[in-house]
Amino acid sequence: MSVLDDISIEMSIVLGSCQLPIRQILKMSRGAMIPLDCGHEDPTLVYVNNKLVARGKVLVSEDQMSLEVTDVVRKGDL
């Protein structure tokens, strides 16, 4: 067992974002579409503990999704 096995991190995979008024959110029903601030070719962002660490693209194979990391963010790149 490694000493790293018990360390927890928070990882977020961000496709895009948007700002909506709460009244618009309250009017939404099942199947509502939420426009994001990105296109389908834009990179997906990977955050670890709220810090950007990588960029990638989402891959879909049958019923499984995965993320291919295409770029690791270096400290000076931010």
N, C-alpha and C positions, 0 to 999 in steps of 0.2 A: 504494500500500500504506500503510495506516494504522499508526501506532506501536502501536496497540492489538491488531493482528492476532496478535502473538506472545505475548500475555499469557494464561496458563491460569488457570482457576478450577475449583473443585470444586463442582458443583451436585447437591443431593439433593432429590428429591421424596418426601415422607413421607406415606403414606396413614394410618398409624397405627403403634402399637407394642404390644408385650406382653412379659411376663416369663415364661419357662418354665424348669423345671428341666432340666438337661442330660439326665437319664434319660428325660424325656418326648420330647425331640428325637431321641435315639438310637432310640426305639421307632417313630418316624414312618416311614411308607412313602409311596410315590408316591400323590398325591391327598389326602394328609392336610390337614385344615383347621386353620388357626391363627387363633384369635379375636384381633381387634385391639381396642384400647381406644377405638374410635370408631364412630360410626354412618355410614350411607351419605350422610347430609346434612351431616356435619361437613366443614369445609374441609380440603383437602390443603395441607400446609405446604411452602414452598420455602425451602431453606437454600442460601446461597452462602458457601463457606469456613467452614462450621459456624455461620453467623449467619442467623437468621430474617429473610428479606427480603420475603416475600409469602405470601399465602394464595390458594387457587384451588379449582377443581373439575375433576375428570377428565372428559373427553369421549371417547366412543367412537363412531367412524364406520367401519362395516364392519370392516376389519382394522387400523385405525390408532387409536392413542390420542394424546391431546394434553391439555394443561393450559390452562384458561382462568384467567388471573390476575384475581381479583375484588377483591383488596385489597393494596396495597403498604404494608408495615410502615414506619412512620416511627420515627426514633430514640427519641422520647419515648413511643411506644406500647408498648414492651417492658416 
